[in-house]
Amino acid sequence: MDISKLSHNALISYLANNLDDRDGWEEFHRRFNRFITSVIIRTCRKIPYRRGLHQLEDLVHNVYVKLLEKDGKALRGYKGQYENTIFEWLRVISIRIVLYDFNSITSQSRSPEGGIFSMDEPFNGFDQDQPRGWQELIPEATFGETTKFAELREEVEYCLEKSTTGSRRPERDRLIFYLYIFEGMDVPSITAFAGIDLTEKRVSNLISELKEKVRQCLQSRGIRP
C-alpha cells in the first residue's frame, strides 16, 4: 500500500487500525505537524501563555499522545464528513491540549476547590463538523465546508479583538468568549477555569454582551444570518 496516496480521512482510519505503523505516522507528521504547531502557537499567544510557547515541542508531542492513548480512542472516534474536516478536528484537539496545560499550571496557585479543565470531556465545540457556539452568532447560517469555518473564525476573532478594546482585562474577556464560542464550554466550567475570577452571573453577562458586540461587528462587515 502506498500510504502517501491515501486521503486524509483514509489515513486517519488506517492509523486507527495500525497504531504502530511507522510509515503511517511519518505520513501523518508530514501532512499535519506544521498545522498542529501553528494552532498551538496561535492559541498560546491568544490566551496568552508564554510557558506554552517555551514548551512548544512538549505541547505538540502531547497532541500525538492524545491520539494514541486508550488504544487510539480519538482516532477511532473520528467521523469526518468532508476531506478537510481533519483540520478542524486537529485544531480542536490542539487547542484543548494548550488549555489543559495552561489550566493545570495556573490552577496550582488556587485553592483545592478550583476547577481543572479536563481533556476527557466531550469535544462540545466539534459536533456534526460545526462548532456549536457559532450558531449563536449567526443563527440561520449553514456551513458545509471547512474553509468557510476558517473564514468565519478569522472574522469573529477580528470582531472580538475590536469589541474588547478598552476593557479593563481584555485578555481575560477574550479567553471567556473563546472558551464559550470556540470550545463549547458552559458557564460553570468557564467560571472554574483558572484566572477567570468572576461569578457565574458575571461570566454569563459578559458572554451575552460580547456576543451582541461581535454580532453587530459581523453584520457591519457584511456577515448576516
C-alpha positions as a Python dict, from the first residue, in 0.01 Angstrom:
ca = {
    (1, 'M'): (0, 0, 0),
    (2, 'D'): (123, 348, -90),
    (3, 'I'): (23, 540, 223),
    (4, 'S'): (110, 872, 62),
    (5, 'K'): (-182, 826, -178),
    (6, 'L'): (-442, 783, 98),
    (7, 'S'): (-692, 1064, 150),
    (8, 'H'): (-680, 1248, 484),
    (9, 'N'): (-981, 1059, 617),
    (10, 'A'): (-848, 725, 492),
    (11, 'L'): (-513, 793, 660),
    (12, 'I'): (-683, 851, 997),
    (13, 'S'): (-883, 531, 952),
    (14, 'Y'): (-565, 343, 864),
    (15, 'L'): (-381, 472, 1170),
    (16, 'A'): (-675, 385, 1395),
    (17, 'N'): (-627, 22, 1292),
    (18, 'N'): (-246, 32, 1270),
    (19, 'L'): (-129, 235, 1567),
    (20, 'D'): (227, 106, 1548),
    (21, 'D'): (277, 168, 1177),
    (22, 'R'): (579, 395, 1149),
    (23, 'D'): (524, 480, 783),
    (24, 'G'): (167, 585, 860),
    (25, 'W'): (276, 820, 1136),
    (26, 'E'): (553, 964, 922),
    (27, 'E'): (292, 1049, 660),
    (28, 'F'): (67, 1200, 929),
    (29, 'H'): (361, 1409, 1052),
    (30, 'R'): (441, 1524, 700),
    (31, 'R'): (83, 1638, 636),
    (32, 'F'): (-29, 1779, 970),
    (33, 'N'): (258, 1856, 1206),
    (34, 'R'): (310, 2209, 1079),
    (35, 'F'): (-63, 2278, 1111),
    (36, 'I'): (-75, 2140, 1469),
    (37, 'T'): (227, 2351, 1563),
    (38, 'S'): (76, 2669, 1417),
    (39, 'V'): (-252, 2617, 1604),
    (40, 'I'): (-67, 2569, 1933),
    (41, 'I'): (145, 2881, 1878),
    (42, 'R'): (-160, 3087, 1790),
    (43, 'T'): (-354, 2962, 2092),
    (44, 'C'): (-66, 3028, 2331),
    (45, 'R'): (-38, 3383, 2201),
    (46, 'K'): (-412, 3437, 2226),
    (47, 'I'): (-451, 3329, 2591),
    (48, 'P'): (-159, 3446, 2643),
    (49, 'Y'): (53, 3155, 2766),
    (50, 'R'): (426, 3225, 2749),
    (51, 'R'): (523, 2898, 2916),
    (52, 'G'): (341, 2715, 2637),
    (53, 'L'): (549, 2892, 2374),
    (54, 'H'): (867, 2793, 2557),
    (55, 'Q'): (744, 2432, 2585),
    (56, 'L'): (616, 2415, 2227),
    (57, 'E'): (766, 2075, 2144),
    (58, 'D'): (608, 1923, 2456),
    (59, 'L'): (262, 2052, 2362),
    (60, 'V'): (293, 1920, 2007),
    (61, 'H'): (408, 1585, 2147),
    (62, 'N'): (103, 1580, 2375),
    (63, 'V'): (-125, 1601, 2072),
    (64, 'Y'): (24, 1277, 1943),
    (65, 'V'): (-8, 1123, 2289),
    (66, 'K'): (-376, 1217, 2293),
    (67, 'L'): (-429, 1050, 1955),
    (68, 'L'): (-259, 729, 2070),
    (69, 'E'): (-390, 694, 2424),
    (70, 'K'): (-663, 446, 2518),
    (71, 'D'): (-579, 232, 2217),
    (72, 'G'): (-631, 518, 1971),
    (73, 'K'): (-975, 617, 2101),
    (74, 'A'): (-959, 964, 1943),
    (75, 'L'): (-859, 820, 1605),
    (76, 'R'): (-1132, 557, 1618),
    (77, 'G'): (-1388, 821, 1709),
    (78, 'Y'): (-1306, 1049, 1416),
    (79, 'K'): (-1607, 1090, 1186),
    (80, 'G'): (-1500, 1335, 920),
    (81, 'Q'): (-1780, 1424, 682),
    (82, 'Y'): (-1557, 1620, 444),
    (83, 'E'): (-1199, 1567, 334),
    (84, 'N'): (-1075, 1884, 505),
    (85, 'T'): (-1268, 1820, 828),
    (86, 'I'): (-944, 1673, 961),
    (87, 'F'): (-803, 2023, 1007),
    (88, 'E'): (-1093, 2141, 1222),
    (89, 'W'): (-1069, 1818, 1425),
    (90, 'L'): (-695, 1858, 1484),
    (91, 'R'): (-744, 2226, 1563),
    (92, 'V'): (-988, 2141, 1843),
    (93, 'I'): (-758, 1875, 1990),
    (94, 'S'): (-455, 2106, 1973),
    (95, 'I'): (-642, 2392, 2141),
    (96, 'R'): (-762, 2164, 2419),
    (97, 'I'): (-407, 2041, 2480),
    (98, 'V'): (-297, 2403, 2533),
    (99, 'L'): (-596, 2487, 2753),
    (100, 'Y'): (-545, 2178, 2967),
    (101, 'D'): (-176, 2256, 3019),
    (102, 'F'): (-247, 2622, 3085),
    (103, 'N'): (-516, 2548, 3343),
    (104, 'S'): (-312, 2275, 3510),
    (105, 'I'): (-23, 2516, 3565),
    (106, 'T'): (-220, 2827, 3665),
    (107, 'S'): (-457, 2635, 3894),
    (108, 'Q'): (-167, 2527, 4115),
    (109, 'S'): (-187, 2863, 4292),
    (110, 'R'): (-562, 2826, 4352),
    (111, 'S'): (-741, 2657, 4638),
    (112, 'P'): (-818, 2281, 4614),
    (113, 'E'): (-1173, 2374, 4516),
    (114, 'G'): (-1052, 2536, 4195),
    (115, 'G'): (-1174, 2370, 3878),
    (116, 'I'): (-947, 2181, 3641),
    (117, 'F'): (-1016, 2166, 3268),
    (118, 'S'): (-1046, 1801, 3167),
    (119, 'M'): (-916, 1657, 2842),
    (120, 'D'): (-1167, 1373, 2877),
    (121, 'E'): (-1475, 1595, 2847),
    (122, 'P'): (-1663, 1564, 2516),
    (123, 'F'): (-1549, 1795, 2238),
    (124, 'N'): (-1862, 2009, 2262),
    (125, 'G'): (-1716, 2254, 2014),
    (126, 'F'): (-1693, 1984, 1747),
    (127, 'D'): (-2036, 1850, 1662),
    (128, 'Q'): (-2152, 1748, 1316),
    (129, 'D'): (-1839, 1917, 1182),
    (130, 'Q'): (-1965, 2251, 1318),
    (131, 'P'): (-1864, 2438, 1636),
    (132, 'R'): (-2198, 2466, 1816),
    (133, 'G'): (-2139, 2812, 1965),
    (134, 'W'): (-2103, 2982, 1629),
    (135, 'Q'): (-2471, 2930, 1556),
    (136, 'E'): (-2544, 3173, 1841),
    (137, 'L'): (-2365, 3444, 1646),
    (138, 'I'): (-2519, 3365, 1308),
    (139, 'P'): (-2826, 3152, 1397),
    (140, 'E'): (-2957, 3077, 1049),
    (141, 'A'): (-2627, 3033, 872),
    (142, 'T'): (-2522, 2693, 739),
    (143, 'F'): (-2165, 2594, 660),
    (144, 'G'): (-2067, 2289, 463),
    (145, 'E'): (-1700, 2347, 401),
    (146, 'T'): (-1409, 2376, 642),
    (147, 'T'): (-1275, 2677, 450),
    (148, 'K'): (-1591, 2868, 540),
    (149, 'F'): (-1536, 2786, 905),
    (150, 'A'): (-1182, 2922, 880),
    (151, 'E'): (-1303, 3243, 717),
    (152, 'L'): (-1573, 3295, 979),
    (153, 'R'): (-1331, 3223, 1262),
    (154, 'E'): (-1100, 3495, 1138),
    (155, 'E'): (-1389, 3742, 1121),
    (156, 'V'): (-1507, 3651, 1471),
    (157, 'E'): (-1156, 3691, 1611),
    (158, 'Y'): (-1122, 4031, 1444),
    (159, 'C'): (-1454, 4146, 1589),
    (160, 'L'): (-1371, 4005, 1931),
    (161, 'E'): (-1043, 4198, 1934),
    (162, 'K'): (-1228, 4513, 1839),
    (163, 'S'): (-1508, 4455, 2092),
    (164, 'T'): (-1272, 4412, 2387),
    (165, 'T'): (-1057, 4715, 2314),
    (166, 'G'): (-1073, 4939, 2619),
    (167, 'S'): (-1176, 4659, 2855),
    (168, 'R'): (-1003, 4652, 3195),
    (169, 'R'): (-893, 4293, 3129),
    (170, 'P'): (-924, 4236, 2754),
    (171, 'E'): (-720, 3914, 2750),
    (172, 'R'): (-940, 3753, 3015),
    (173, 'D'): (-1259, 3867, 2839),
    (174, 'R'): (-1136, 3724, 2508),
    (175, 'L'): (-1049, 3397, 2678),
    (176, 'I'): (-1400, 3367, 2824),
    (177, 'F'): (-1559, 3427, 2485),
    (178, 'Y'): (-1306, 3198, 2318),
    (179, 'L'): (-1384, 2911, 2556),
    (180, 'Y'): (-1759, 2956, 2510),
    (181, 'I'): (-1783, 3003, 2134),
    (182, 'F'): (-1486, 2805, 2003),
    (183, 'E'): (-1461, 2535, 2271),
    (184, 'G'): (-1828, 2495, 2360),
    (185, 'M'): (-1760, 2514, 2736),
    (186, 'D'): (-2056, 2605, 2958),
    (187, 'V'): (-2061, 2895, 3204),
    (188, 'P'): (-1987, 2691, 3521),
    (189, 'S'): (-1684, 2529, 3355),
    (190, 'I'): (-1553, 2866, 3237),
    (191, 'T'): (-1605, 3021, 3580),
    (192, 'A'): (-1397, 2742, 3737),
    (193, 'F'): (-1117, 2797, 3485),
    (194, 'A'): (-802, 2930, 3649),
    (195, 'G'): (-756, 3306, 3624),
    (196, 'I'): (-1118, 3398, 3544),
    (197, 'D'): (-1205, 3525, 3896),
    (198, 'L'): (-1566, 3615, 3814),
    (199, 'T'): (-1902, 3486, 3932),
    (200, 'E'): (-2112, 3268, 3701),
    (201, 'K'): (-2361, 3554, 3662),
    (202, 'R'): (-2089, 3796, 3554),
    (203, 'V'): (-1939, 3544, 3313),
    (204, 'S'): (-2284, 3485, 3162),
    (205, 'N'): (-2348, 3859, 3130),
    (206, 'L'): (-2007, 3918, 2976),
    (207, 'I'): (-2066, 3647, 2716),
    (208, 'S'): (-2404, 3800, 2628),
    (209, 'E'): (-2251, 4147, 2598),
    (210, 'L'): (-1967, 4025, 2377),
    (211, 'K'): (-2197, 3813, 2160),
    (212, 'E'): (-2406, 4121, 2084),
    (213, 'K'): (-2100, 4336, 2009),
    (214, 'V'): (-1942, 4068, 1791),
    (215, 'R'): (-2271, 4005, 1611),
    (216, 'Q'): (-2308, 4375, 1533),
    (217, 'C'): (-1947, 4388, 1415),
    (218, 'L'): (-2001, 4087, 1188),
    (219, 'Q'): (-2313, 4246, 1040),
    (220, 'S'): (-2124, 4569, 975),
    (221, 'R'): (-1874, 4360, 779),
    (222, 'G'): (-2147, 4205, 566),
    (223, 'I'): (-2183, 3876, 756),
    (224, 'R'): (-2551, 3825, 835),
    (225, 'P'): (-2784, 3533, 912),
}
